[in-house]
Amino acid sequence: MSRFGVRRVTWRALRARRRELAALGGWSLVESLPALLAGYLVARAVDEGFLAGRLVNGLAWLGVLGVAVLVGAAATGRTYRSLGAVVEPFRDEVAAQVVRGALRDATRADGRPDSAAVTRLTHQMEIVRDTFAGLLMVTRGFLFSAGAALLGLLALAPVVAALAAAPLLAGLVVFLAALPAMVTHQRAYVRAGEQLGQSAVTALAGHRDVLACGAQARVTADVERWVSAQAAAERRLARMAAIRSLSLGIGGWLPLLVLMVAAPWLVERGLTAGAVLGALIYVSTGLQPALHTLVQGLGGGGLRYAVTLENILRTYPESDHQRPSAPAVRPPTGPAGRSPAVEVRGLTFSYGPRARPVLQNFSLTLADRDHLAVVGPSGAGKSTLAALMAGLVPPQAGTVHLAGATVAEVDPAVLARMRVLVPQEAYVFTGTLADNLRYLRPDADEQTLEVALDALGARPLATRLGGLGAPVAPALLSAGERQLIAAVRAWLAPAPLVLLDEATCHLDPALEATVEAAFAQRSGSLVVIAHRISSALRADRVLVLDGGEPVVGTHEQLLARSATYRALVGCWDDDSVVSSRAASARPG
């Protein structure tokens, strides 16, 4: 992925948030008010106040400047809010791209999980977010501050604006001409650092073999080579600082020198002393700081942003992020009634070669529209069974079949359309409510979303948030609200199998009943890892896992056959309430 890919991704992110950028620009315009008025008001204070012997007039002009400074300071706080509305969604998009790429690599046939992906994600996302925000701030700061200063100079005298603008433009040209070389050297520095890290880790991990084979000199030379390469890249990068200083000298300090040298000539042409002072103020407090911030920002954070995002896009190409979702189709099945929805055969799983199996030679069959609740004490294997059914972890023995297809042999993209697993910790991303709900069914229209909200009792939440088009801030949602949004998202998914792994534990019992009833009426099969007795009462069958022989049956059958189930029922509720709920939950 070249720098053009970085440019394309960045521009696309900016275009997608034109409204937020417009708000940022509006507040930046107000913030630049002092830069626009400072030189003009000082010139009036000097010419019409202090030099004219009118102290009050001079102080009044400076008072107006003070008000402008206060207004600009108030606007500064608003610019940071607008900045967050642009930066945070962009960070989420890039993070989603990295996660998709890591999952794709881990779940492909010859892939292996990369435990370092999360570490890289956290570190690189922080760099991208912070430097992207810094780039926006320094760029808009330069445009508005320098633009305001040039307008102020133009208002004082066009010739003064021309004298200041010429060296400013020359300094910008010098810096921008050197920018591609700076990016190249920054990229070489980062690559050398990565190679050095890999070489050092390899040497340390195999130090016993290195000593046994007498290869110390060769390994040391290899590490030393990358140390030298990184040092050389850093020296080249440091030399670029001289070009930044040169551009600052030409664009920031030369205008001051030109104005001071030209001051007698300007006065002879009728420019007042106040106007000369105002021009110097525009250059020293407007143009010079704006250029300095831009050069340092682009030459520092800008280079890190370009190289880090380039690494991300190279490792997890943009095409994976932009590829349209596959059509929402059901997996192919045989003739009606031939293949169960879920069939588990001889399943065995343990978390280590010498660990006691969580499941051993376990078999289970679920028909279409079956509703199974799984209960048991903590650590009995309930969530493990859900992960095995979803194909997230491979068993040591046995097979899992969905609609007649062996999970281990199904392509991950197809498997994603065959089942959906909703964990206890629901994930909601920054974006609109509609975007969150369409995550697993991107073609769903608004009417479909409205039906889903009503079916799962999420209408009050949608109303409180402001409707389908309202922005969702995950940090402002409760755990139950996040679970409800995830439940609606899963209900909309085309997958015929839904696994709820304590996915409603933060909902109140009434809303939990509404959610489970909606899933039970939905086409397909439902497996609920239960955390309340009411979930077991609503199910067609209940599976009890307690570390011994699993037991399957109805609520009444298990009360008679399973001591573990009776104990769980006793812990969850008293007998009178259980009997009452059972009578209301079961027909006849």
C-alpha positions in Angstrom: 0.0 0.0 0.0 1.6 3.3 -1.2 1.2 6.7 0.2 -1.5 7.2 -2.4 -3.5 4.6 -0.5 -3.0 6.6 2.7 -4.1 9.7 0.9 -7.2 8.0 -0.5 -8.3 6.6 2.8 -7.8 10.0 4.5 -9.7 11.9 1.9 -12.5 9.4 2.0 -12.8 9.7 5.8 -12.9 13.5 5.5 -15.5 13.5 2.7 -17.7 11.1 4.7 -17.8 13.7 7.6 -18.4 16.9 5.7 -20.9 18.1 8.3 -18.5 17.6 11.2 -15.7 19.3 9.2 -18.0 22.2 8.5 -18.7 22.6 12.2 -15.0 22.4 12.9 -14.4 25.1 10.2 -17.1 27.3 11.6 -15.7 27.3 15.1 -12.2 27.7 13.8 -13.4 30.8 12.0 -14.6 32.3 15.3 -11.4 31.2 17.0 -9.3 33.1 14.4 -11.1 36.4 15.2 -8.2 37.7 17.4 -5.7 36.9 14.6 -7.9 38.8 12.1 -8.3 41.9 14.3 -5.1 42.1 16.4 -2.9 44.2 14.1 -5.8 46.4 12.9 -7.0 47.2 16.4 -3.4 47.9 17.7 -2.8 50.2 14.7 -6.0 52.2 15.5 -5.1 52.2 19.2 -1.7 53.7 18.4 -2.7 56.1 15.6 -6.0 57.3 16.9 -5.3 56.9 20.6 -1.9 57.0 22.1 0.0 59.0 19.5 -2.9 61.4 19.2 -2.9 62.0 22.9 -6.3 60.2 23.4 -5.6 57.6 26.1 -9.2 56.6 26.4 -9.6 55.9 22.7 -6.4 53.8 22.7 -7.6 51.8 25.6 -11.1 51.3 24.0 -9.5 49.9 20.9 -7.4 47.5 23.0 -10.6 46.6 24.9 -12.3 45.5 21.7 -9.2 43.3 21.1 -9.6 41.8 24.6 -13.3 40.9 23.8 -12.2 39.3 20.6 -9.6 37.2 22.5 -12.3 36.0 24.9 -14.6 35.0 22.1 -11.8 33.2 20.3 -10.9 31.3 23.5 -14.5 30.2 24.0 -14.6 28.9 20.4 -11.4 26.9 21.0 -13.2 24.5 23.3 -15.9 23.9 20.7 -13.3 23.1 18.0 -12.1 20.1 20.1 -15.6 18.7 20.4 -16.0 19.0 16.6 -12.6 17.4 16.2 -13.7 14.3 18.2 -16.7 13.9 15.9 -14.3 13.5 12.9 -11.4 11.5 14.5 -13.2 8.9 16.6 -15.3 7.3 13.9 -12.2 7.2 11.6 -10.3 5.4 14.3 -13.2 2.9 14.6 -13.2 2.3 10.9 -9.5 1.5 10.7 -9.7 -0.6 13.9 -12.5 -2.6 12.3 -10.4 -3.1 9.2 -7.5 -4.5 11.3 -9.8 -6.8 13.4 -11.4 -8.1 10.2 -7.9 -8.8 8.7 -6.7 -10.5 11.9 -9.8 -12.7 12.1 -9.5 -13.6 8.4 -5.9 -14.6 8.9 -6.7 -16.6 12.0 -9.7 -18.4 10.6 -8.5 -19.3 7.1 -7.6 -22.9 6.4 -3.9 -22.4 6.7 -4.0 -19.5 9.1 -2.8 -19.1 12.6 -4.1 -16.8 15.4 -1.8 -13.8 15.8 -1.7 -12.9 19.5 0.4 -9.8 18.7 -2.4 -8.3 16.6 -4.2 -6.8 19.6 -1.0 -5.2 20.8 -0.2 -3.8 17.4 -3.8 -2.6 17.1 -3.8 -0.7 20.4 -0.4 0.9 19.7 -1.0 1.7 16.1 -4.6 3.0 16.6 -3.4 5.4 19.2 -0.7 6.7 16.9 -3.2 7.0 14.0 -5.9 8.7 16.1 -3.6 11.2 17.8 -1.6 12.1 14.7 -4.8 12.4 12.5 -6.3 14.7 15.1 -3.0 16.7 15.2 -2.9 17.0 11.4 -6.4 18.3 11.3 -5.7 20.8 14.1 -2.4 22.2 12.6 -3.8 22.3 9.1 -7.0 24.2 10.0 -4.9 26.3 12.4 -2.6 27.4 9.6 -5.4 28.0 7.1 -7.4 30.1 9.4 -4.7 31.9 11.4 -2.5 32.6 8.4 -5.5 33.5 6.3 -6.8 35.9 9.0 -3.3 37.5 9.3 -3.0 38.0 5.5 -6.5 39.6 5.4 -5.5 41.9 8.2 -2.4 42.9 6.4 -4.4 43.5 3.3 -6.8 45.7 5.2 -3.8 47.8 6.5 -2.1 48.1 3.1 -1.9 45.8 0.1 1.8 46.4 -0.3 2.5 45.2 3.2 0.5 42.0 2.6 2.6 41.4 -0.6 5.9 41.9 1.3 4.9 39.4 4.0 3.2 36.9 1.7 6.1 36.4 -0.7 8.6 34.9 1.8 5.8 33.0 3.5 5.0 31.3 0.2 8.7 30.6 -0.5 9.1 28.9 2.9 6.0 26.8 2.3 7.4 25.7 -1.1 10.7 24.7 0.4 9.0 22.6 3.1 6.4 20.9 0.8 9.1 20.1 -1.8 11.1 18.2 0.9 8.0 16.5 2.4 8.1 13.3 0.2 11.8 12.7 1.1 10.9 13.1 4.8 8.2 10.5 4.4 10.6 8.1 2.7 13.2 8.5 5.5 10.5 8.1 8.2 9.3 4.9 6.5 12.9 3.6 6.4 13.4 4.4 10.1 10.2 2.5 11.1 11.1 -0.5 8.9 14.6 -0.6 10.3 13.1 -0.5 13.8 10.7 -3.4 13.0 13.5 -5.5 11.5 15.8 -4.8 14.5 13.0 -5.9 16.9 12.4 -9.1 15.0 16.1 -9.9 14.8 16.6 -9.2 18.5 13.6 -11.3 19.6 14.8 -14.2 17.4 18.2 -14.1 18.8 17.0 -14.0 22.4 14.4 -16.7 21.9 17.1 -19.1 20.5 20.0 -18.1 22.6 20.6 -21.7 23.9 20.8 -23.0 20.3 23.0 -20.1 19.3 25.5 -20.9 22.1 25.3 -24.7 21.4 26.1 -24.1 17.7 28.7 -21.5 18.4 26.9 -19.0 16.2 27.3 -16.0 18.5 29.3 -14.0 16.0 26.9 -14.5 13.1 23.8 -13.6 15.2 25.5 -10.6 16.8 26.5 -9.4 13.3 22.9 -9.7 12.1 21.6 -7.7 15.0 24.4 -5.2 14.7 23.5 -4.8 11.0 20.0 -3.7 11.8 21.2 -1.5 14.7 23.4 0.3 12.1 20.6 0.5 9.6 18.2 2.1 12.2 20.9 4.5 13.3 21.6 5.6 9.7 17.9 6.0 9.0 17.6 8.1 12.2 20.5 10.3 11.1 19.0 10.9 7.7 15.7 11.8 9.4 17.5 14.2 11.7 19.0 16.0 8.7 15.5 16.7 7.6 15.2 19.0 10.6 17.6 21.4 8.9 15.2 21.7 6.0 12.3 22.4 8.4 14.4 25.1 10.1 15.2 26.6 6.7 11.6 26.8 5.7 10.7 28.4 9.0 13.5 30.9 8.6 12.3 31.9 5.1 8.6 31.8 5.8 8.5 32.9 9.4 11.4 35.2 10.1 12.2 36.7 6.7 8.8 38.6 6.6 9.7 40.3 9.8 13.1 41.3 8.5 11.6 42.5 5.2 9.0 44.7 7.0 11.6 46.2 9.4 14.0 47.0 6.5 11.1 48.4 4.4 9.6 50.4 7.3 11.2 53.8 6.3 10.1 53.3 2.7 6.6 52.4 3.8 6.3 55.5 6.1 7.4 57.7 3.2 4.6 56.2 1.2 2.1 57.3 3.9 1.9 54.3 6.1 1.4 55.3 9.8 3.5 54.1 12.7 0.5 52.3 14.1 0.0 50.5 10.7 3.7 49.4 10.7 3.4 48.1 14.3 0.1 46.3 13.3 1.8 44.7 10.4 4.6 43.4 12.6 2.0 42.0 15.0 0.2 40.2 12.2 3.5 38.6 11.2 4.8 37.8 14.7 1.6 36.6 16.3 -0.2 35.2 13.2 1.9 34.1 10.3 5.0 33.0 12.1 3.3 30.8 14.8 0.9 29.3 12.2 3.8 28.3 9.9 5.8 27.0 12.8 2.9 24.8 14.0 2.2 23.5 10.5 5.9 22.6 9.7 6.4 21.0 13.1 3.1 19.2 12.9 3.5 17.8 9.4 7.2 17.1 9.9 6.5 15.2 13.1 3.1 13.8 13.6 2.3 13.9 9.9 5.1 11.6 9.0 4.2 9.2 11.8 0.6 9.2 10.7 1.5 8.5 7.0 3.9 5.6 7.8 1.8 4.0 10.5 -1.4 4.0 8.5 0.6 2.8 5.5 1.8 -0.2 7.6 -1.8 -0.9 8.7 -3.2 -0.8 5.1 -0.3 -2.9 3.8 -0.8 -5.6 6.5 -4.6 -5.5 6.2 -5.4 -4.3 2.7 -8.1 -1.8 2.1 -10.0 -4.1 -0.2 -10.9 -6.3 2.8 -12.4 -3.3 4.6 -14.2 -2.0 1.5 -15.4 -5.3 0.0 -19.2 -5.4 0.0 -20.8 -7.8 2.4 -21.9 -11.1 0.8 -25.5 -11.5 0.0 -27.7 -12.6 2.9 -28.5 -16.1 1.8 -29.0 -19.3 3.8 -26.5 -22.1 3.5 -27.4 -24.8 1.1 -29.1 -27.8 2.7 -30.4 -31.1 1.5 -34.1 -32.0 1.1 -36.5 -30.8 3.8 -36.1 -32.9 7.0 -32.9 -34.6 5.9 -30.4 -32.5 7.9 -30.9 -31.3 11.5 -30.2 -27.6 12.2 -27.4 -28.6 14.6 -25.8 -32.0 15.2 -23.0 -32.6 17.6 -21.3 -36.0 17.5 -18.8 -37.4 20.0 -17.5 -33.9 21.0 -14.5 -33.8 23.3 -12.7 -30.6 24.4 -10.3 -29.7 27.2 -8.1 -26.6 27.8 -4.8 -28.5 27.9 -3.3 -31.9 27.2 -3.6 -32.9 30.9 -6.6 -30.9 31.8 -9.9 -32.7 32.6 -12.2 -32.5 29.6 -14.9 -29.9 29.8 -16.9 -32.0 27.4 -16.3 -35.7 26.6 -17.9 -37.8 23.9 -20.9 -35.4 23.9 -23.6 -35.6 21.3 -26.7 -33.5 20.7 -29.2 -32.8 17.9 -31.3 -29.7 17.4 -34.1 -29.6 14.8 -35.1 -26.5 13.0 -37.0 -24.0 15.3 -35.7 -25.9 18.4 -35.2 -23.8 21.5 -32.6 -25.1 23.9 -31.5 -23.6 27.2 -28.1 -24.6 28.7 -27.7 -24.4 32.4 -25.1 -25.4 34.9 -22.7 -24.0 37.5 -19.9 -21.6 36.5 -17.0 -23.4 34.7 -19.2 -26.4 33.6 -18.6 -25.7 29.9 -21.7 -23.7 28.8 -19.8 -21.0 27.0 -17.3 -23.5 25.7 -20.2 -25.5 24.1 -21.5 -22.3 22.5 -18.0 -21.5 21.1 -17.7 -25.1 19.7 -21.1 -24.9 18.1 -20.2 -21.6 16.5 -16.9 -23.0 15.2 -14.8 -20.5 17.1 -12.7 -23.2 18.7 -11.9 -26.7 17.3 -12.7 -29.8 19.4 -10.0 -32.3 20.2 -12.4 -35.0 19.0 -15.8 -35.2 17.4 -17.6 -32.9 14.9 -20.2 -30.1 14.8 -22.6 -30.0 11.8 -24.8 -27.1 10.9 -27.5 -27.8 8.3 -25.6 -30.9 7.4 -22.2 -29.2 6.8 -19.2 -29.9 9.0 -18.2 -26.6 10.7 -14.5 -27.3 10.5 -14.8 -27.6 6.7 -17.0 -24.6 6.0 -15.4 -21.4 4.7 -15.4 -18.7 7.4 -17.4 -16.3 5.2 -20.2 -19.0 4.7 -20.0 -20.0 8.4 -20.7 -16.3 9.4 -24.0 -16.5 7.6 -25.0 -19.9 9.2 -24.8 -18.9 12.9 -24.5 -15.8 15.1 -23.1 -15.8 18.6 -24.0 -13.0 21.0 -21.7 -12.9 24.0 -22.3 -11.4 27.4 -20.2 -8.3 26.7 -22.0 -6.7 23.7 -20.0 -4.6 21.3 -21.5 -1.3 20.0 -19.5 0.9 17.8 -19.5 4.6 17.2 -22.0 5.5 14.4 -25.7 5.7 13.9 -28.2 3.3 15.5 -29.1 2.1 12.0 -25.5 1.4 11.2 -25.2 -0.7 14.4 -28.3 -2.7 13.6 -27.4 -3.3 10.0 -24.0 -4.7 10.9 -25.0 -8.3 10.1 -27.6 -7.4 7.5 -26.5 -4.3 5.5 -29.3 -4.5 3.1 -32.1 -4.1 5.7 -34.3 -1.1 5.0 -35.7 1.2 7.7 -39.1 -0.6 7.8 -37.3 -3.9 8.7 -35.3 -2.1 11.4 -38.4 -0.6 12.8 -40.1 -4.1 13.0 -37.0 -5.5 14.8 -37.1 -2.7 17.3 -40.7 -3.3 18.1 -40.3 -7.1 18.2 -37.5 -7.0 20.8 -38.9 -4.2 22.9 -36.1 -1.7 21.9 -38.5 1.1 20.8 -38.1 3.1 24.0 -34.3 2.9 23.7 -34.4 4.0 20.0 -36.7 6.9 20.9 -34.4 8.0 23.7 -31.4 8.0 21.4 -33.2 10.0 18.8 -34.2 7.5 16.2 -32.4 5.3 13.7 -30.3 8.1 12.3 -29.1 9.3 15.8 -25.4 8.9 16.6 -24.6 6.3 19.2 -21.8 6.9 21.7 -21.0 3.5 23.3 -19.5 5.0 26.4 -22.8 6.7 27.2 -24.8 3.5 27.0 -25.5 1.1 29.9 -24.5 -2.5 29.7 -28.2 -3.5 29.2 -28.6 -1.0 26.4 -25.6 -2.3 24.6 -27.0 -5.9 25.0 -30.3 -4.8 23.6 -28.7 -3.2 20.5 -26.6 -6.4 20.0 -29.8 -8.5 20.4 -31.7 -6.6 17.7 -28.6 -6.8 15.4 -28.5 -10.6 15.9 -32.3 -10.9 15.3 -31.9 -9.2 12.0 -29.1 -11.5 10.9 -29.9 -14.1 8.2 -28.2 -16.8 10.2 -30.5 -19.8 11.0 -28.8 -20.5 14.3 -28.6 -18.0 17.2 -26.5 -18.6 20.3 -27.1 -16.3 23.2 -24.3 -16.7 25.7 -25.8 -14.9 28.7 -26.4 -12.1 26.2 -29.4 -10.7 28.2 -28.0 -10.8 31.7 -28.1 -7.0 32.1 -31.8 -6.7 30.9 -34.7 -6.8 33.4 -36.7 -10.0 33.4 -39.6 -8.6 31.5 -37.4 -7.3 28.7 -35.4 -10.5 28.7 -38.6 -12.5 28.2 -39.5 -10.2 25.2 -36.1 -10.7 23.6 -36.1 -14.5 24.0 -39.7 -14.8 22.8 -38.8 -12.8 19.7 -35.9 -15.1 19.0 -38.0 -18.2 19.6 -40.6 -17.0 17.1 -37.9 -16.3 14.5 -37.2 -18.8 11.8 -34.2 -21.0 12.9 -32.9 -22.6 16.1 -32.1 -20.9 19.3 -29.6 -21.9 22.0 -29.6 -19.8 25.3 -26.9 -20.0 27.9 -29.3 -19.3 30.8 -28.6 -17.2 33.8 -32.2 -17.1 35.1 -34.7 -20.0 35.7 -37.2 -18.1 33.5 -34.9 -18.8 30.4 -35.1 -22.5 31.1 -38.8 -22.4 31.6 -39.3 -20.8 28.2 -37.2 -23.4 26.3 -38.4 -26.5 24.6 -35.6 -28.5 26.2 -32.9 -27.8 28.8 -29.4 -29.2 28.8 -27.7 -29.5 32.2 -23.9 -29.4 32.3 -22.3 -30.0 35.7 -18.9 -31.7 34.9 -20.5 -35.1 34.9 -22.8 -36.8 32.3 -24.8 -34.1 30.5 -28.6 -34.4 30.9 -31.2 -33.2 28.4 -35.0 -32.9 29.0 -37.9 -30.6 29.7 -38.2 -28.6 32.9 -40.5 -31.2 34.5 -38.3 -34.1 33.4 -35.2 -32.6 34.8 -36.8 -31.7 38.1 -37.3 -35.5 38.5 -34.0 -36.7 37.0 -31.3 -34.1 37.8 -30.2 -33.2 41.3 -28.0 -30.4 39.8 -31.0 -28.9 38.0 -33.1 -29.1 41.2 -30.3 -27.3 43.1 -30.0 -24.6 40.4 -33.7 -24.1 40.5 -33.6 -23.8 44.3 -30.8 -21.2 44.0 -32.6 -19.2 41.3 -36.1 -19.1 42.9 -38.4 -20.7 45.4 -40.6 -23.6 44.5 -43.9 -21.7 44.5 -42.6 -19.1 42.0 -41.1 -21.9 39.9 -44.3 -23.8 39.8 -46.3 -20.7 39.0 -43.9 -19.7 36.1 -43.9 -23.3 34.8 -47.6 -23.4 34.7 -47.8 -20.1 32.8 -44.9 -20.9 30.5 -46.2 -24.4 29.4 -49.4 -25.0 27.5 -52.0 -27.2 29.1 
